[in-house]
Amino acid sequence: MWELKGPRPVKLIIGILAADENCLSAAVEAIEAEF
């Protein structure tokens, strides 16, 4: 894992889900939809 420079829960969630490529793909789609 990497150090977070501030309260970035989205990046923390991505870091956790990155262990599972299927979850990572779903997370990327969800985040792109939000922004």
N, CA, C and O atoms as a Tripos MOL2 file, in Angstrom:
@<TRIPOS>MOLECULE
protein
  140   139    35     0     0
PROTEIN
NO_CHARGES

@<TRIPOS>ATOM
      1 N           0.8480   -1.1980    0.0000 N.3       1 MET1
      2 CA          0.0000    0.0000    0.0000 C.3       1 MET1
      3 C           0.8840    1.2490    0.0000 C.2       1 MET1
      4 O           2.0910    1.1710    0.2280 O.2       1 MET1
      5 N           0.2730    2.3790   -0.2550 N.am      2 TRP2
      6 CA          1.0170    3.6300   -0.3000 C.3       2 TRP2
      7 C           0.4720    4.5790    0.7630 C.2       2 TRP2
      8 O          -0.6340    4.3870    1.2700 O.2       2 TRP2
      9 N           1.2540    5.5990    1.0930 N.am      3 GLU3
     10 CA          0.8260    6.5940    2.0730 C.3       3 GLU3
     11 C          -0.1340    7.5830    1.4160 C.2       3 GLU3
     12 O           0.1090    8.0530    0.3040 O.2       3 GLU3
     13 N          -1.2170    7.8910    2.1090 N.am      4 LEU4
     14 CA         -2.1570    8.8880    1.5990 C.3       4 LEU4
     15 C          -1.7960   10.2410    2.1950 C.2       4 LEU4
     16 O          -1.5360   10.3490    3.3940 O.2       4 LEU4
     17 N          -1.7820   11.2720    1.3570 N.am      5 LYS5
     18 CA         -1.3830   12.5990    1.8210 C.3       5 LYS5
     19 C          -2.5200   13.3240    2.5280 C.2       5 LYS5
     20 O          -2.2970   14.3550    3.1640 O.2       5 LYS5
     21 N          -3.7140   12.8060    2.4250 N.am      6 GLY6
     22 CA         -4.8480   13.4570    3.0700 C.3       6 GLY6
     23 C          -6.0150   12.5000    3.1530 C.2       6 GLY6
     24 O          -5.9040   11.3540    2.7170 O.2       6 GLY6
     25 N          -7.1260   12.9400    3.7000 N.am      7 PRO7
     26 CA         -8.3070   12.0810    3.8000 C.3       7 PRO7
     27 C          -8.9280   11.8400    2.4320 C.2       7 PRO7
     28 O          -9.7720   12.6130    1.9790 O.2       7 PRO7
     29 N          -8.5080   10.7740    1.7830 N.am      8 ARG8
     30 CA         -9.0240   10.4460    0.4540 C.3       8 ARG8
     31 C          -9.6540    9.0580    0.4980 C.2       8 ARG8
     32 O          -9.0490    8.0920    0.0330 O.2       8 ARG8
     33 N         -10.8620    8.9450    1.0510 N.am      9 PRO9
     34 CA        -11.4860    7.6210    1.1850 C.3       9 PRO9
     35 C         -11.6580    6.9000   -0.1430 C.2       9 PRO9
     36 O         -11.6220    5.6700   -0.1900 O.2       9 PRO9
     37 N         -11.8470    7.6570   -1.2290 N.am     10 VAL10
     38 CA        -12.0200    7.0080   -2.5310 C.3      10 VAL10
     39 C         -10.7510    6.2580   -2.9100 C.2      10 VAL10
     40 O         -10.8130    5.1090   -3.3470 O.2      10 VAL10
     41 N          -9.5980    6.9060   -2.7440 N.am     11 LYS11
     42 CA         -8.3340    6.2400   -3.0860 C.3      11 LYS11
     43 C          -8.0870    5.0640   -2.1570 C.2      11 LYS11
     44 O          -7.5430    4.0460   -2.5830 O.2      11 LYS11
     45 N          -8.4780    5.1880   -0.8980 N.am     12 LEU12
     46 CA         -8.3040    4.0810    0.0380 C.3      12 LEU12
     47 C          -9.1290    2.8860   -0.4090 C.2      12 LEU12
     48 O          -8.6560    1.7500   -0.3890 O.2      12 LEU12
     49 N         -10.3680    3.1510   -0.8140 N.am     13 ILE13
     50 CA        -11.2390    2.0720   -1.2920 C.3      13 ILE13
     51 C         -10.6330    1.4270   -2.5310 C.2      13 ILE13
     52 O         -10.6250    0.2010   -2.6470 O.2      13 ILE13
     53 N         -10.1250    2.2360   -3.4590 N.am     14 ILE14
     54 CA         -9.5110    1.6790   -4.6720 C.3      14 ILE14
     55 C          -8.3080    0.8250   -4.2940 C.2      14 ILE14
     56 O          -8.1020   -0.2460   -4.8640 O.2      14 ILE14
     57 N          -7.5220    1.2910   -3.3450 N.am     15 GLY15
     58 CA         -6.3500    0.5310   -2.9190 C.3      15 GLY15
     59 C          -6.7350   -0.8360   -2.3810 C.2      15 GLY15
     60 O          -6.0530   -1.8290   -2.6370 O.2      15 GLY15
     61 N          -7.8370   -0.8840   -1.6310 N.am     16 ILE16
     62 CA         -8.3020   -2.1610   -1.0840 C.3      16 ILE16
     63 C          -8.8250   -3.0520   -2.2030 C.2      16 ILE16
     64 O          -8.4980   -4.2370   -2.2630 O.2      16 ILE16
     65 N          -9.6290   -2.4850   -3.0820 N.am     17 LEU17
     66 CA        -10.2260   -3.2810   -4.1530 C.3      17 LEU17
     67 C          -9.2090   -3.6940   -5.2080 C.2      17 LEU17
     68 O          -9.4420   -4.6440   -5.9560 O.2      17 LEU17
     69 N          -8.0810   -2.9870   -5.2740 N.am     18 ALA18
     70 CA         -7.0790   -3.3100   -6.2900 C.3      18 ALA18
     71 C          -6.5790   -4.7460   -6.1520 C.2      18 ALA18
     72 O          -6.0430   -5.3100   -7.1060 O.2      18 ALA18
     73 N          -6.7510   -5.3360   -4.9750 N.am     19 ALA19
     74 CA         -6.3390   -6.7240   -4.7720 C.3      19 ALA19
     75 C          -7.2130   -7.6680   -5.5950 C.2      19 ALA19
     76 O          -6.8270   -8.8060   -5.8590 O.2      19 ALA19
     77 N          -8.3840   -7.1930   -5.9950 N.am     20 ASP20
     78 CA         -9.3130   -8.0260   -6.7720 C.3      20 ASP20
     79 C          -9.6170   -7.2880   -8.0720 C.2      20 ASP20
     80 O         -10.3140   -6.2740   -8.0620 O.2      20 ASP20
     81 N          -9.1000   -7.7900   -9.1820 N.am     21 GLU21
     82 CA         -9.2450   -7.0700  -10.4520 C.3      21 GLU21
     83 C         -10.6990   -6.8790  -10.8430 C.2      21 GLU21
     84 O         -11.0460   -5.8550  -11.4310 O.2      21 GLU21
     85 N         -11.5550   -7.8390  -10.5300 N.am     22 ASN22
     86 CA        -12.9660   -7.6920  -10.8790 C.3      22 ASN22
     87 C         -13.5850   -6.5340  -10.1010 C.2      22 ASN22
     88 O         -14.3400   -5.7380  -10.6580 O.2      22 ASN22
     89 N         -13.2630   -6.4440   -8.8150 N.am     23 CYS23
     90 CA        -13.7800   -5.3420   -8.0070 C.3      23 CYS23
     91 C         -13.1880   -4.0210   -8.4870 C.2      23 CYS23
     92 O         -13.8740   -2.9990   -8.5080 O.2      23 CYS23
     93 N         -11.9120   -4.0440   -8.8720 N.am     24 LEU24
     94 CA        -11.2580   -2.8240   -9.3400 C.3      24 LEU24
     95 C         -11.9560   -2.2900  -10.5810 C.2      24 LEU24
     96 O         -12.1980   -1.0880  -10.6880 O.2      24 LEU24
     97 N         -12.2800   -3.1630  -11.5100 N.am     25 SER25
     98 CA        -12.9620   -2.7270  -12.7290 C.3      25 SER25
     99 C         -14.3020   -2.0900  -12.3900 C.2      25 SER25
    100 O         -14.6530   -1.0530  -12.9530 O.2      25 SER25
    101 N         -15.0450   -2.6930  -11.4860 N.am     26 ALA26
    102 CA        -16.3440   -2.1500  -11.0920 C.3      26 ALA26
    103 C         -16.1630   -0.8100  -10.3870 C.2      26 ALA26
    104 O         -16.9530    0.1110  -10.5920 O.2      26 ALA26
    105 N         -15.1320   -0.6980   -9.5620 N.am     27 ALA27
    106 CA        -14.8860    0.5420   -8.8350 C.3      27 ALA27
    107 C         -14.5390    1.6700   -9.8010 C.2      27 ALA27
    108 O         -15.0170    2.7930   -9.6430 O.2      27 ALA27
    109 N         -13.7130    1.3770  -10.7940 N.am     28 VAL28
    110 CA        -13.3360    2.4010  -11.7760 C.3      28 VAL28
    111 C         -14.5770    2.8860  -12.5180 C.2      28 VAL28
    112 O         -14.7400    4.0880  -12.7300 O.2      28 VAL28
    113 N         -15.4380    1.9780  -12.9090 N.am     29 GLU29
    114 CA        -16.6580    2.3790  -13.6130 C.3      29 GLU29
    115 C         -17.5310    3.2510  -12.7190 C.2      29 GLU29
    116 O         -18.0810    4.2510  -13.1790 O.2      29 GLU29
    117 N         -17.6630    2.8840  -11.4530 N.am     30 ALA30
    118 CA        -18.4940    3.6530  -10.5260 C.3      30 ALA30
    119 C         -17.9180    5.0450  -10.3110 C.2      30 ALA30
    120 O         -18.6590    6.0270  -10.2610 O.2      30 ALA30
    121 N         -16.5970    5.1310  -10.1840 N.am     31 ILE31
    122 CA        -15.9640    6.4300   -9.9500 C.3      31 ILE31
    123 C         -16.0650    7.3080  -11.1930 C.2      31 ILE31
    124 O         -16.3060    8.5090  -11.0780 O.2      31 ILE31
    125 N         -15.8880    6.7330  -12.3660 N.am     32 GLU32
    126 CA        -16.0260    7.5210  -13.5950 C.3      32 GLU32
    127 C         -17.4510    8.0460  -13.7210 C.2      32 GLU32
    128 O         -17.6610    9.1530  -14.2150 O.2      32 GLU32
    129 N         -18.4240    7.2690  -13.2820 N.am     33 ALA33
    130 CA        -19.8190    7.7030  -13.3530 C.3      33 ALA33
    131 C         -20.0650    8.8590  -12.3890 C.2      33 ALA33
    132 O         -20.8710    9.7440  -12.6770 O.2      33 ALA33
    133 N         -19.3710    8.8590  -11.2320 N.am     34 GLU34
    134 CA        -19.5660    9.9170  -10.2330 C.3      34 GLU34
    135 C         -18.9710   11.2310  -10.6920 C.2      34 GLU34
    136 O         -19.5330   12.2930  -10.4230 O.2      34 GLU34
    137 N         -17.8350   11.1760  -11.3840 N.am     35 PHE35
    138 CA        -17.1560   12.4010  -11.8000 C.3      35 PHE35
    139 C         -17.3690   12.6210  -13.2800 C.2      35 PHE35
    140 O         -16.8770   13.6040  -13.8340 O.2      35 PHE35
@<TRIPOS>BOND
     1     1     2 1
     2     2     3 1
     3     3     4 2
     4     3     5 am
     5     5     6 1
     6     6     7 1
     7     7     8 2
     8     7     9 am
     9     9    10 1
    10    10    11 1
    11    11    12 2
    12    11    13 am
    13    13    14 1
    14    14    15 1
    15    15    16 2
    16    15    17 am
    17    17    18 1
    18    18    19 1
    19    19    20 2
    20    19    21 am
    21    21    22 1
    22    22    23 1
    23    23    24 2
    24    23    25 am
    25    25    26 1
    26    26    27 1
    27    27    28 2
    28    27    29 am
    29    29    30 1
    30    30    31 1
    31    31    32 2
    32    31    33 am
    33    33    34 1
    34    34    35 1
    35    35    36 2
    36    35    37 am
    37    37    38 1
    38    38    39 1
    39    39    40 2
    40    39    41 am
    41    41    42 1
    42    42    43 1
    43    43    44 2
    44    43    45 am
    45    45    46 1
    46    46    47 1
    47    47    48 2
    48    47    49 am
    49    49    50 1
    50    50    51 1
    51    51    52 2
    52    51    53 am
    53    53    54 1
    54    54    55 1
    55    55    56 2
    56    55    57 am
    57    57    58 1
    58    58    59 1
    59    59    60 2
    60    59    61 am
    61    61    62 1
    62    62    63 1
    63    63    64 2
    64    63    65 am
    65    65    66 1
    66    66    67 1
    67    67    68 2
    68    67    69 am
    69    69    70 1
    70    70    71 1
    71    71    72 2
    72    71    73 am
    73    73    74 1
    74    74    75 1
    75    75    76 2
    76    75    77 am
    77    77    78 1
    78    78    79 1
    79    79    80 2
    80    79    81 am
    81    81    82 1
    82    82    83 1
    83    83    84 2
    84    83    85 am
    85    85    86 1
    86    86    87 1
    87    87    88 2
    88    87    89 am
    89    89    90 1
    90    90    91 1
    91    91    92 2
    92    91    93 am
    93    93    94 1
    94    94    95 1
    95    95    96 2
    96    95    97 am
    97    97    98 1
    98    98    99 1
    99    99   100 2
   100    99   101 am
   101   101   102 1
   102   102   103 1
   103   103   104 2
   104   103   105 am
   105   105   106 1
   106   106   107 1
   107   107   108 2
   108   107   109 am
   109   109   110 1
   110   110   111 1
   111   111   112 2
   112   111   113 am
   113   113   114 1
   114   114   115 1
   115   115   116 2
   116   115   117 am
   117   117   118 1
   118   118   119 1
   119   119   120 2
   120   119   121 am
   121   121   122 1
   122   122   123 1
   123   123   124 2
   124   123   125 am
   125   125   126 1
   126   126   127 1
   127   127   128 2
   128   127   129 am
   129   129   130 1
   130   130   131 1
   131   131   132 2
   132   131   133 am
   133   133   134 1
   134   134   135 1
   135   135   136 2
   136   135   137 am
   137   137   138 1
   138   138   139 1
   139   139   140 2
@<TRIPOS>SUBSTRUCTURE
     1 MET1         2 RESIDUE 1 A MET
     2 TRP2         6 RESIDUE 1 A TRP
     3 GLU3        10 RESIDUE 1 A GLU
     4 LEU4        14 RESIDUE 1 A LEU
     5 LYS5        18 RESIDUE 1 A LYS
     6 GLY6        22 RESIDUE 1 A GLY
     7 PRO7        26 RESIDUE 1 A PRO
     8 ARG8        30 RESIDUE 1 A ARG
     9 PRO9        34 RESIDUE 1 A PRO
    10 VAL10       38 RESIDUE 1 A VAL
    11 LYS11       42 RESIDUE 1 A LYS
    12 LEU12       46 RESIDUE 1 A LEU
    13 ILE13       50 RESIDUE 1 A ILE
    14 ILE14       54 RESIDUE 1 A ILE
    15 GLY15       58 RESIDUE 1 A GLY
    16 ILE16       62 RESIDUE 1 A ILE
    17 LEU17       66 RESIDUE 1 A LEU
    18 ALA18       70 RESIDUE 1 A ALA
    19 ALA19       74 RESIDUE 1 A ALA
    20 ASP20       78 RESIDUE 1 A ASP
    21 GLU21       82 RESIDUE 1 A GLU
    22 ASN22       86 RESIDUE 1 A ASN
    23 CYS23       90 RESIDUE 1 A CYS
    24 LEU24       94 RESIDUE 1 A LEU
    25 SER25       98 RESIDUE 1 A SER
    26 ALA26      102 RESIDUE 1 A ALA
    27 ALA27      106 RESIDUE 1 A ALA
    28 VAL28      110 RESIDUE 1 A VAL
    29 GLU29      114 RESIDUE 1 A GLU
    30 ALA30      118 RESIDUE 1 A ALA
    31 ILE31      122 RESIDUE 1 A ILE
    32 GLU32      126 RESIDUE 1 A GLU
    33 ALA33      130 RESIDUE 1 A ALA
    34 GLU34      134 RESIDUE 1 A GLU
    35 PHE35      138 RESIDUE 1 A PHE
